[in-house]
Amino acid sequence: MDFAGGLFAVGFIIAVVFALLTLYLFIKERMTVQQFLLWECVSVIVLISSLFPRVLEWAAGLIGITQRGIFVLAIGILGAYILIYTLGVYQRRNDQMVRRLNQEIALLRYQIEHSSLKEDEN
């Protein structure tokens, strides 16, 4: 049980450092409000679960999982899935923006070339 107590202490320290780092990045405007809220919620959840390990057992019991470790692993996999899905959505949005900007640049180049040809004719 000493290892588990030490593990929770490490989780607490990592969550505090992570929360402070997230706050710093948000203050320096390197993170959006949505990202800040997401990562601060993750930090709070890790803090609560490290301070009150019985919360994990209670939450695992709600969905029928009997072991705390399996529950933490399942939540981690679910969180990774949500993060990957969100990044995929952002990637698709960025691809659309790049495609639209390339089209606008092509139109502007065409207009510049077309207007310079008209000036040469005059």
Phi, psi and omega in degrees: 000339178297321180297317180298319178297318177294324179295320178292325177295318177296318177299320179296313181297315180297320180295319179295314180298318180296319179295319179293320177297318178297317178298317179299313180296324178292318179297322179280006178060036175258007183214140178282167179297320180298315178295318180300312181296320179300308185287331176290324176296319177299317179298318180295319179297317178294320177299313181296317181290334177278329178281324182233081184299337179294337177298321178297318179296320179297313181295321177296321178295330179298326181254008172088017177265131185267342182246134183296321181297318178294322178297314179298318178297317180296318178294322177297318178294318177298317178298319178296320178298315179297318179296316179296319178298315180298317178296324177296319178297315178298321180296316178298319179296317179294321177299318179296319179295318179295318179298317179295319178295321177297321178294318179295320178296318179297319178295318179296319177298318179298316180296320179295313180295320181292320179289327178289328176293322177295321179293325178293327180289330182277000000 
